[in-house]
Amino acid sequence: MRSIQPWDLKPALTELRLNTISKAFLEVYYGVQEVLSTEDDCNYGRGALTFSRSRQRLINMALSGDFSWLKIVNPAMDVTLEIEGIPFRFFRDDHESPKKKGFWRRNDSDQLFAADDETPVIFRFIVEKAVQEDDEPEIYFIGYNAQEIPVFEWRYGQFPIMHSVDDVNTNPVKIGPAPVELPRTETEEKDAGDRK
């Protein structure tokens, strides 16, 4: 997969919009973790509530009118929304090898045909469970072509790596040592004040 951003192929998929939806997923995740943290709670219960609350959060966002670019097109359990006409769904799964039932299933609102293999037709947010308890879950937005091959992969919070586009080497910039000033003691502060 080549390094390409979602907005390079679909301008409606701006980073701000993807961040807005990703933040909503994280807020729901942490809210559920906080509420379901007793010895009577289990991962199944947390997972079910996280899905349910994420679904409802996205529906509420679409209906609020605060996000003119977000529209709900299927409010059923396989909730589908659109970002300016680009349909997407969300899953809690492994972004490299999704296995959830229904992940590849397309409904009436999905874009079913593409002109070539470089055009994404299936769009999925994937909330990947943290490996360590202290880690944050990772959120991906991936566009797949009709053969279910990723065309682009965007990860929330990932900073792009800059690459040179020509053969020109830049000269290194010399940076001197940082100026350091030791804090004065109370006695030194008093002496400095007395001298004024």
N, CA and C of each residue as an Amber inpcrd file, in Angstrom:
protein
   588
   0.8460000  -1.1740000   0.0000000   0.0000000   0.0000000   0.0000000
   0.8910000   1.2370000   0.0000000   0.6120000   2.1250000  -0.9040000
   1.4110000   3.3420000  -0.9650000   0.9720000   4.2990000   0.1430000
   1.8440000   5.2310000   0.4660000   1.5700000   6.1890000   1.5280000
   0.7110000   7.3130000   0.9660000  -0.5770000   7.2770000   1.2880000
  -1.5040000   8.2870000   0.7960000  -2.4990000   8.5870000   1.9050000
  -2.9460000   9.8040000   1.9760000  -3.8980000  10.2060000   3.0020000
  -5.3190000  10.1280000   2.4360000  -6.3050000   9.9070000   3.2970000
  -7.6950000   9.8040000   2.8080000  -8.1330000  11.0270000   2.0030000
  -7.7460000  12.2370000   2.4460000  -8.1750000  13.4580000   1.7770000
  -7.5050000  13.6440000   0.4200000  -6.4270000  12.8870000   0.1450000
  -5.8230000  12.9460000  -1.1870000  -6.7510000  12.3260000  -2.2300000
  -7.4920000  11.3000000  -1.8210000  -8.4100000  10.6200000  -2.7370000
  -9.8350000  11.1380000  -2.6250000 -10.2230000  11.4910000  -1.4140000
 -11.5840000  11.9720000  -1.1570000 -11.4750000  13.2310000  -0.3080000
 -11.5050000  14.4050000  -0.9130000 -11.3180000  15.6620000  -0.1770000
 -12.2680000  15.8550000   1.0030000 -13.4390000  15.2210000   0.9810000
 -14.3890000  15.3470000   2.0920000 -13.8630000  14.6920000   3.3720000
 -12.9240000  13.7680000   3.2350000 -12.3810000  13.0470000   4.3900000
 -11.2200000  13.8260000   5.0000000 -11.5110000  14.9950000   5.5130000
 -10.4560000  15.8420000   6.0700000  -9.9630000  15.2770000   7.3960000
  -8.7640000  15.6710000   7.7520000  -8.1910000  15.2030000   9.0090000
  -9.0120000  15.6870000  10.1980000  -9.5320000  16.9010000  10.1250000
 -10.3530000  17.4330000  11.2110000 -11.5980000  16.5630000  11.4270000
 -12.2370000  16.1590000  10.3650000 -13.4350000  15.3200000  10.4710000
 -13.0890000  13.9300000  11.0200000 -12.0190000  13.3490000  10.5230000
 -11.6130000  12.0300000  11.0260000 -11.2180000  12.1140000  12.4940000
 -10.5450000  13.1960000  12.8730000 -10.1820000  13.4010000  14.2870000
 -11.4240000  13.5600000  15.1570000 -12.4210000  14.2770000  14.6760000
 -13.6530000  14.4980000  15.4380000 -14.3330000  13.1700000  15.7630000
 -14.4400000  12.3070000  14.7700000 -15.0800000  11.0050000  14.9840000
 -14.2050000  10.1300000  15.8760000 -12.8940000  10.1460000  15.6580000
 -11.9820000   9.3430000  16.4790000 -12.0220000   9.7570000  17.9440000
 -12.0790000  11.0640000  18.1970000 -12.1720000  11.5520000  19.5850000
 -13.4550000  11.0590000  20.2400000 -14.5400000  11.0240000  19.4850000
 -15.8070000  10.5170000  20.0270000 -15.6580000   9.0550000  20.4390000
 -14.9760000   8.2540000  19.6120000 -14.7350000   6.8460000  19.9680000
 -13.9350000   6.7340000  21.2630000 -12.8980000   7.5650000  21.3950000
 -12.0670000   7.5190000  22.6060000 -12.8440000   7.9600000  23.8430000
 -13.6490000   9.0010000  23.7200000 -14.4470000   9.4580000  24.8610000
 -15.3910000   8.3580000  25.3330000 -16.0350000   7.6880000  24.4030000
 -16.9330000   6.5890000  24.7590000 -16.1410000   5.4680000  25.4220000
 -15.0040000   5.1090000  24.8330000 -14.1760000   4.0270000  25.3800000
 -13.8080000   4.3000000  26.8390000 -13.2890000   5.5010000  27.1140000
 -12.8650000   5.8170000  28.4780000 -14.0510000   5.9370000  29.4240000
 -15.1760000   6.4250000  28.9240000 -16.3710000   6.4940000  29.7540000
 -16.8380000   5.1120000  30.1960000 -16.8020000   4.1660000  29.2710000
 -17.2000000   2.7870000  29.5920000 -16.1970000   2.1560000  30.5590000
 -14.9080000   2.3700000  30.3200000 -13.8860000   1.7960000  31.2060000
 -14.0590000   2.3040000  32.6350000 -14.4180000   3.5680000  32.7510000
 -14.5890000   4.1670000  34.0820000 -15.8120000   3.5870000  34.7970000
 -16.9110000   3.4200000  34.0600000 -18.1480000   2.9390000  34.6660000
 -18.0970000   1.4370000  34.9500000 -17.5300000   0.6720000  34.0330000
 -17.5130000  -0.7880000  34.1820000 -16.1370000  -1.2680000  34.6490000
 -15.7700000  -0.8790000  35.8450000 -14.4420000  -1.2380000  36.3520000
 -14.5110000  -2.0360000  37.6510000 -15.6440000  -2.6570000  37.9300000
 -15.7710000  -3.4500000  39.1520000 -15.3950000  -4.9000000  38.8670000
 -15.3060000  -5.6790000  39.9160000 -14.9850000  -7.1050000  39.7380000
 -16.1320000  -7.8690000  39.0870000 -17.3090000  -7.2600000  39.0160000
 -18.4630000  -7.8970000  38.3780000 -18.5400000  -7.6110000  36.8790000
 -17.6320000  -6.7990000  36.3600000 -17.6250000  -6.4650000  34.9390000
 -16.6390000  -7.3560000  34.1890000 -16.9070000  -7.5350000  32.9020000
 -16.0210000  -8.3620000  32.0670000 -15.8160000  -7.6680000  30.7180000
 -14.8750000  -8.1830000  29.9470000 -14.5640000  -7.5880000  28.6420000
 -15.7550000  -7.6420000  27.6930000 -16.5550000  -8.7080000  27.7820000
 -17.7330000  -8.8070000  26.9060000 -18.6990000  -7.6560000  27.1800000
 -18.9790000  -7.4240000  28.4490000 -19.8940000  -6.3420000  28.8220000
 -19.3520000  -4.9890000  28.4200000 -18.0410000  -4.7710000  28.6350000
 -17.4260000  -3.5010000  28.2410000 -17.4800000  -3.3350000  26.7220000
 -17.2190000  -4.4180000  25.9970000 -17.2390000  -4.3520000  24.5330000
 -18.6270000  -4.0560000  23.9920000 -19.6450000  -4.7090000  24.5580000
 -21.0210000  -4.4870000  24.0990000 -21.4650000  -3.0570000  24.3840000
 -21.1510000  -2.5670000  25.5810000 -21.5490000  -1.1990000  25.9260000
 -20.7710000  -0.1780000  25.1000000 -19.4950000  -0.4550000  24.8390000
 -18.7000000   0.4590000  24.0130000 -19.2960000   0.5610000  22.6140000
 -19.6750000  -0.5760000  22.0190000 -20.2860000  -0.5450000  20.6920000
 -21.5990000   0.2290000  20.7350000 -22.4400000  -0.0930000  21.7080000
 -23.7480000   0.5430000  21.8090000 -23.6310000   2.0510000  21.9890000
 -22.7460000   2.4720000  22.8790000 -22.5840000   3.9100000  23.1090000
 -21.9290000   4.6050000  21.9220000 -20.9850000   3.9420000  21.2630000
 -20.3500000   4.5310000  20.0680000 -21.3800000   4.7160000  18.9700000
 -22.2040000   3.7130000  18.7590000 -23.2760000   3.7800000  17.7640000
 -24.1900000   4.9640000  18.0620000 -24.6260000   5.0520000  19.3210000
 -25.5430000   6.1260000  19.6870000 -24.8680000   7.4940000  19.6230000
 -23.5940000   7.5690000  19.9910000 -22.8720000   8.8490000  19.9220000
 -22.8230000   9.3540000  18.4840000 -22.4990000   8.4540000  17.5340000
 -22.4350000   8.8670000  16.1330000 -23.8150000   9.2840000  15.6080000
 -24.8380000   8.5460000  16.0000000 -26.1960000   8.9100000  15.5850000
 -26.5450000  10.2920000  16.1340000 -26.2610000  10.5100000  17.4160000
 -26.5430000  11.8160000  18.0260000 -25.7590000  12.9400000  17.3610000
 -24.5060000  12.6750000  17.0230000 -23.7020000  13.6870000  16.3350000
 -24.3240000  14.0410000  14.9880000 -24.7630000  13.0090000  14.2470000
 -25.3510000  13.2460000  12.9270000 -26.6650000  14.0070000  13.0250000
 -27.4580000  13.7230000  14.0570000 -28.7640000  14.3630000  14.2010000
 -28.6970000  15.7350000  14.8610000 -27.5710000  16.0480000  15.4950000
 -27.4600000  17.3000000  16.2570000 -27.4780000  18.5530000  15.3850000
 -27.0450000  18.4290000  14.1590000 -26.9360000  19.6010000  13.3000000
 -25.6220000  20.3430000  13.4730000 -24.8030000  19.9210000  14.4380000
 -23.5140000  20.5750000  14.6690000 -22.4530000  20.1580000  13.6480000
 -22.6920000  19.0400000  12.9670000 -21.7230000  18.5080000  12.0130000
 -22.4420000  18.3450000  10.6700000 -22.4950000  19.4090000   9.9050000
 -23.2640000  19.4070000   8.6530000 -22.7450000  18.3640000   7.6630000
 -21.5260000  17.9560000   7.8270000 -20.8980000  17.0050000   6.9210000
 -21.2060000  15.5480000   7.2910000 -21.8250000  15.3090000   8.4510000
 -22.0970000  13.9560000   8.9430000 -23.5850000  13.6450000   8.8130000
 -23.8950000  12.5300000   8.1430000 -25.2850000  12.1530000   7.9120000
 -25.4560000  10.6710000   8.2340000 -26.5670000  10.3310000   8.8670000
 -26.8710000   8.9280000   9.1390000 -27.7110000   8.3910000   7.9860000
 -27.3210000   7.2320000   7.4530000 -28.0710000   6.6420000   6.3430000
 -28.6660000   5.2870000   6.7120000 -28.1660000   4.6750000   7.7860000
 -28.7230000   3.4070000   8.2420000 -28.5770000   3.3470000   9.7670000
 -29.6800000   3.5410000  10.5190000 -29.5890000   3.5670000  11.9720000
 -29.6910000   2.1900000  12.6300000 -29.7360000   1.1170000  11.8420000
 -29.8560000  -0.2330000  12.3970000 -28.5690000  -0.6180000  13.1340000
 -28.4920000  -1.8430000  13.5780000 -27.3010000  -2.2810000  14.3250000
 -26.0330000  -2.2030000  13.4830000 -26.1610000  -2.3510000  12.1620000
 -24.9940000  -2.1530000  11.2840000 -24.9890000  -0.7010000  10.8180000
 -25.0130000   0.1940000  11.7900000 -25.1290000   1.6220000  11.5520000
 -24.1460000   2.0750000  10.4670000 -24.6590000   2.8700000   9.5470000
 -23.8370000   3.4300000   8.4850000 -24.0670000   4.9270000   8.4540000
 -22.9710000   5.6580000   8.4190000 -23.0320000   7.1150000   8.3130000
 -22.2620000   7.5400000   7.0820000 -22.4130000   8.8120000   6.7260000
 -21.6870000   9.3600000   5.5920000 -20.9870000  10.6420000   5.9890000
 -19.8040000  10.8090000   5.4400000 -19.0970000  12.0810000   5.5030000
 -19.2100000  12.6720000   4.1020000 -20.0930000  13.6370000   3.9520000
 -20.3840000  14.2460000   2.6370000 -20.5580000  13.1920000   1.5470000
 -21.4130000  12.2200000   1.7920000 -21.7400000  11.2150000   0.7890000
 -20.8310000   9.9970000   0.7690000 -19.7950000   9.9780000   1.5930000
 -18.8950000   8.8220000   1.6330000 -19.2930000   7.9540000   2.8260000
 -19.8630000   6.7650000   2.5570000 -20.3800000   5.9350000   3.6450000
 -19.2650000   5.2430000   4.4180000 -19.4850000   5.1060000   5.7320000
 -18.5290000   4.3630000   6.5600000 -19.2680000   3.6300000   7.6700000
 -18.6100000   2.6030000   8.1620000 -19.0850000   1.8620000   9.3340000
 -17.9140000   1.7600000  10.2950000 -18.1680000   1.2610000  11.5080000
 -17.0780000   1.1160000  12.4750000 -17.1370000  -0.2540000  13.1310000
 -15.9550000  -0.7370000  13.5030000 -15.8150000  -2.0470000  14.1320000
 -14.7180000  -1.9880000  15.1830000 -14.7990000  -2.8870000  16.1370000
 -13.7020000  -3.1010000  17.0730000 -13.0350000  -4.3840000  16.6010000
 -11.8480000  -4.2540000  16.0320000 -11.2220000  -5.3870000  15.3660000
  -9.7210000  -5.1430000  15.2260000  -9.0380000  -6.0750000  14.5860000
  -7.6180000  -5.9540000  14.2560000  -7.5410000  -5.2700000  12.8920000
  -6.8770000  -4.1170000  12.8290000  -6.8650000  -3.3680000  11.5710000
  -6.1020000  -4.0740000  10.4600000  -5.1470000  -4.9370000  10.8060000
  -4.3630000  -5.6320000   9.7810000  -5.0650000  -6.8850000   9.2570000
  -5.9360000  -7.4540000  10.0820000  -6.6200000  -8.6770000   9.6860000
  -8.0200000  -8.7140000  10.3040000  -8.9360000  -7.9000000   9.7820000
 -10.2710000  -7.8430000  10.3740000 -11.0200000  -9.1720000  10.2510000
 -11.6610000  -9.5700000  11.3410000 -12.3550000 -10.8480000  11.3600000
 -13.8030000 -10.7450000  11.8370000 -14.2410000  -9.5640000  12.2290000
 -15.6040000  -9.4120000  12.7470000 -16.6240000  -9.7740000  11.6800000
 -17.6700000 -10.4510000  12.1410000 -18.7520000 -10.8220000  11.2490000
 -19.3540000  -9.5390000  10.6770000 -19.5420000  -9.5070000   9.4030000
 -20.1460000  -8.3570000   8.7550000 -19.1700000  -7.2690000   8.3480000
 -17.8780000  -7.4440000   8.6460000 -16.9180000  -6.3940000   8.3160000
 -16.9360000  -6.0870000   6.8240000 -16.9420000  -7.1260000   5.9950000
 -16.8770000  -6.9300000   4.5530000 -18.2540000  -6.8160000   3.9060000
 -19.2900000  -7.0820000   4.6720000 -20.6330000  -7.0040000   4.1080000
 -20.9590000  -5.5580000   3.7510000 -21.5140000  -5.4010000   2.5820000
 -21.8840000  -4.0590000   2.1230000 -23.4010000  -3.9330000   2.1480000
 -23.8660000  -2.7760000   2.4910000 -25.3070000  -2.5470000   2.4320000
 -25.6100000  -1.5530000   1.3180000 -26.8660000  -1.1760000   1.2050000
 -27.2950000  -0.3320000   0.0790000 -26.5730000   1.0000000  -0.0030000
 -26.0710000   1.4990000   1.1220000 -25.4390000   2.8130000   1.1070000
 -23.9530000   2.7680000   0.7560000 -23.3590000   1.5780000   0.7400000
 -21.9480000   1.4740000   0.3660000 -21.7730000   1.7310000  -1.1230000
 -20.6180000   2.2440000  -1.4840000 -20.2850000   2.4390000  -2.8930000
 -19.7820000   1.0970000  -3.4130000 -20.4740000   0.5460000  -4.3870000
 -20.1870000  -0.8270000  -4.7970000 -19.2300000  -0.9480000  -5.9730000
 -19.0780000   0.0790000  -6.7520000 -18.2650000  -0.0390000  -7.9600000
 -17.2050000   1.0520000  -8.0020000 -16.0760000   0.7250000  -8.5850000
 -14.9940000   1.6960000  -8.7240000 -14.4070000   1.5670000 -10.1180000
 -13.8140000   2.6590000 -10.5510000 -13.2200000   2.6800000 -11.8880000
 -11.9320000   1.8610000 -11.9510000 -11.2260000   1.7340000 -10.8290000
  -9.9480000   1.0260000 -10.8160000  -9.6470000   0.5120000  -9.4110000
  -8.5390000  -0.2050000  -9.2770000  -8.1470000  -0.7840000  -7.9790000
  -7.5800000   0.2450000  -7.0150000  -7.3130000   1.4520000  -7.4860000
  -6.7660000   2.5050000  -6.6340000  -7.8630000   3.3510000  -5.9910000
  -9.1030000   3.0300000  -6.2750000 -10.2240000   3.7950000  -5.7340000
 -10.8650000   3.0280000  -4.5900000 -10.8910000   3.6180000  -3.3940000
 -11.5360000   2.9270000  -2.2710000 -13.0610000   2.9710000  -2.4060000
 -13.7030000   1.8540000  -2.0640000 -15.1660000   1.7750000  -2.1110000
 -15.7500000   1.3370000  -0.7670000 -14.9140000   0.8170000   0.1170000
 -15.3470000   0.3970000   1.4520000 -14.5430000   1.2210000   2.4480000
 -15.2400000   1.8840000   3.3710000 -14.5750000   2.7430000   4.3530000
 -14.9440000   2.2690000   5.7480000 -13.9200000   2.0270000   6.5720000
 -14.1570000   1.5130000   7.9110000 -13.2990000   2.2370000   8.9410000
 -13.9400000   2.6220000  10.0520000 -13.2120000   3.0060000  11.2520000
 -12.9990000   1.7220000  12.0220000 -11.7860000   1.5050000  12.5050000
 -11.4860000   0.3260000  13.3080000 -10.8960000   0.7930000  14.6230000
 -11.5590000   0.4190000  15.7050000 -11.0580000   0.7190000  17.0440000
 -10.3550000  -0.5460000  17.5140000  -9.0370000  -0.4680000  17.5780000
  -8.2350000  -1.6390000  17.9360000  -7.9100000  -1.6110000  19.4200000
  -8.2540000  -2.6700000  20.0920000  -8.0510000  -2.7750000  21.5330000
  -6.5770000  -2.6180000  21.8790000  -6.3210000  -1.9360000  22.9840000
  -4.9450000  -1.7460000  23.4470000  -4.3350000  -3.0880000  23.8490000
  -3.0530000  -3.2580000  23.5530000  -2.3590000  -4.4910000  23.9070000
  -2.1170000  -4.5490000  25.4110000  -1.6290000  -3.4560000  25.9680000
  -1.3880000  -3.3460000  27.4040000  -2.5320000  -2.5660000  28.0420000
  -2.8420000  -2.8530000  29.2870000  -3.9330000  -2.1620000  29.9660000
  -3.7400000  -0.6550000  30.0360000  -2.5050000  -0.2060000  30.1850000
  -2.2340000   1.2210000  30.3190000  -2.1990000   1.9560000  28.9790000
  -2.1820000   1.2110000  27.8820000  -2.1200000   1.8180000  26.5550000
  -3.4900000   2.3050000  26.1140000  -3.4720000   3.2150000  25.1650000
  -4.6940000   3.7340000  24.5800000  -5.0690000   2.8600000  23.3910000
  -6.3650000   2.6590000  23.1470000  -6.7260000   1.9240000  21.9280000
  -6.3120000   2.7380000  20.7060000  -6.0390000   2.0690000  19.6160000
  -5.6730000   2.7720000  18.3860000  -6.8840000   2.8210000  17.4690000
  -7.0470000   3.9430000  16.8080000  -8.1860000   4.1290000  15.9190000
  -7.6700000   4.3630000  14.5050000  -8.1630000   3.5400000  13.5890000
  -7.7570000   3.6020000  12.1910000  -8.9680000   3.9370000  11.3250000
  -8.7080000   4.5890000  10.2110000  -9.7120000   4.7760000   9.1750000
  -9.0700000   4.2440000   7.9060000  -9.6820000   3.2200000   7.3310000
  -9.0810000   2.5370000   6.1880000 -10.0670000   2.5110000   5.0300000
  -9.5520000   2.7880000   3.8380000 -10.3400000   2.6940000   2.6080000
  -9.8650000   1.4910000   1.8150000 -10.7910000   0.6060000   1.4850000
 -10.4730000  -0.6230000   0.7490000 -11.0440000  -0.5390000  -0.6580000
 -10.3550000  -1.1900000  -1.6010000 -10.8940000  -1.2450000  -2.9560000
 -11.9150000  -2.3850000  -3.0380000 -12.4760000  -2.6180000  -4.2150000
 -13.5220000  -3.6240000  -4.3890000 -13.0220000  -5.0420000  -4.0950000
 -11.7040000  -5.2530000  -4.1650000 -11.1300000  -6.5680000  -3.8600000
 -10.7580000  -6.7050000  -2.3750000 -11.1900000  -5.7330000  -1.5610000
 -10.9580000  -5.7230000  -0.1130000  -9.4820000  -5.5620000   0.2410000
  -8.7610000  -4.8370000  -0.6010000  -7.3480000  -4.5340000  -0.3790000
  -7.2490000  -3.0740000   0.0460000  -6.5080000  -2.7710000   1.1320000
  -6.4010000  -1.3790000   1.5760000  -5.7740000  -0.4750000   0.5180000
  -6.4030000   0.6660000   0.2940000  -5.8730000   1.6850000  -0.6050000
  -5.1780000   2.7660000   0.2260000  -5.7640000   3.0930000   1.3860000
  -5.1230000   4.0070000   2.3220000  -5.4210000   3.5510000   3.7450000
  -4.5360000   3.9710000   4.6420000  -4.7000000   3.6850000   6.0680000
  -4.2970000   4.9320000   6.8460000  -5.2310000   5.4440000   7.6320000
  -4.9860000   6.6210000   8.4660000  -5.1480000   6.2070000   9.9170000
  -4.2280000   6.6560000  10.7650000  -4.3170000   6.3300000  12.1900000
  -4.4330000   7.6190000  12.9820000  -5.3790000   7.6600000  13.9040000
  -5.5980000   8.8160000  14.7460000  -4.3550000   9.0860000  15.5900000
  -3.9260000  10.3460000  15.5920000  -2.7850000  10.7380000  16.4120000
  -1.4350000  10.4690000  15.7800000  -1.4070000   9.9010000  14.5940000
  -0.1320000   9.6080000  13.9370000   0.3520000  10.8590000  13.2120000
   1.6010000  11.1720000  13.4180000   2.1740000  12.3340000  12.7530000
   2.8190000  11.8940000  11.4560000   2.5770000  12.6110000  10.3770000
   3.1810000  12.2200000   9.1000000   4.7010000  12.3670000   9.1320000
   5.3660000  11.4860000   8.4390000   6.8260000  11.5300000   8.3270000
   7.1670000  12.2760000   7.0480000   8.0350000  13.2540000   7.1740000
   8.4060000  14.0540000   6.0170000   9.4500000  13.3060000   5.1820000
   9.2630000  13.3200000   3.8930000  10.1980000  12.7000000   2.9610000
  10.6340000  13.7420000   1.9430000  11.8760000  13.6720000   1.5340000
  12.3780000  14.5800000   0.5190000  11.7600000  14.2280000  -0.8260000
  11.4710000  15.2380000  -1.6150000  10.9200000  15.0010000  -2.9450000
  11.9370000  15.3110000  -4.0380000  13.1640000  15.6630000  -3.6330000
  14.2200000  15.9230000  -4.6080000  15.5490000  15.3800000  -4.0760000
  16.6300000  15.6490000  -4.8150000  17.9530000  15.1330000  -4.4360000
  18.8040000  16.1720000  -3.7140000  18.2300000  17.2950000  -3.3350000
  18.9860000  18.3670000  -2.7030000  19.1390000  18.0830000  -1.2080000
  20.4010000  18.0890000  -0.7660000  20.6700000  17.9140000   0.6640000
  20.7620000  19.2900000   1.3120000  20.1450000  19.4200000   2.4400000
  20.2100000  20.6960000   3.1470000  21.4050000  20.6910000   4.0830000
  21.9040000  21.8840000   4.3790000  23.0330000  21.9980000   5.2980000
  22.5350000  21.8570000   6.7330000  23.3090000  21.1930000   7.5650000
  22.8850000  21.0560000   8.9620000  22.8990000  22.4090000   9.6660000
  22.0210000  22.5700000  10.5960000  21.9410000  23.7980000  11.3770000
  22.6210000  23.5390000  12.7100000  23.5760000  24.4250000  13.0580000
  24.2750000  24.2550000  14.3310000  23.4530000  24.8920000  15.4380000
  23.2730000  24.1350000  16.4690000  22.5360000  24.6260000  17.6270000
  23.4720000  24.5680000  18.8230000  23.6600000  25.7000000  19.4150000
  24.5400000  25.7790000  20.5840000  23.8600000  25.2160000  21.8210000
  24.6040000  25.1840000  22.9020000  24.0110000  24.6600000  24.1360000
  22.8940000  25.5940000  24.6150000  21.9260000  24.9930000  25.2470000
  20.8060000  25.7780000  25.7710000  21.2860000  26.6340000  26.9300000
  20.8310000  27.8940000  26.9880000  21.2220000  28.7400000  28.1220000
  20.5900000  28.2010000  29.4070000  21.4230000  28.0490000  30.4010000
  20.9510000  27.5030000  31.6670000  21.2300000  28.5090000  32.7660000
  20.2440000  28.7670000  33.5540000  20.4150000  29.6780000  34.6730000
  19.9650000  28.9420000  35.9290000  20.8580000  28.8330000  36.8650000
  20.5170000  28.1420000  38.0940000  19.6000000  29.0160000  38.9360000
  18.6260000  28.4130000  39.5830000  17.7350000  29.2110000  40.4300000
  18.4920000  29.7680000  41.6400000  18.1380000  30.9680000  42.0200000
  18.7870000  31.5940000  43.1660000  18.1890000  31.0620000  44.4550000
  19.0030000  31.0510000  45.4740000  18.5120000  30.6840000  46.7990000
  17.8350000  31.9020000  47.3980000  17.1080000  31.7100000  48.4740000
  16.4190000  32.8320000  49.1280000  17.4210000  33.8980000  49.5840000
  18.5870000  33.4700000  50.0660000  19.6080000  34.4050000  50.5360000
  20.1070000  35.2550000  49.3820000  20.3780000  34.6280000  48.2200000
  20.8430000  35.3640000  47.0520000  19.7710000  36.3300000  46.5590000
  18.5020000  35.9350000  46.6190000  17.4070000  36.8240000  46.2140000
  17.3580000  38.0410000  47.1320000  17.5090000  37.7960000  48.4490000
  17.4650000  38.8790000  49.4330000  18.6270000  39.8360000  49.2170000
  19.8480000  39.2560000  49.0040000  21.0290000  40.0900000  48.7790000
  20.8700000  40.9440000  47.5190000  20.3130000  40.3760000  46.4590000
  20.1140000  41.1220000  45.2050000  19.1020000  42.2450000  45.4200000
  18.0660000  41.9920000  46.2150000  17.0740000  43.0180000  46.5080000
  17.6430000  44.1220000  47.3700000  18.5550000  43.7840000  48.3080000
  19.1470000  44.7910000  49.1870000  20.0810000  45.7230000  48.4330000
  20.6820000  45.2240000  47.3280000  21.6410000  46.0200000  46.5700000
  20.9550000  47.0540000  45.6930000  19.6780000  46.9460000  45.4780000
  18.9760000  47.8840000  44.5880000  18.7210000  49.1960000  45.2340000
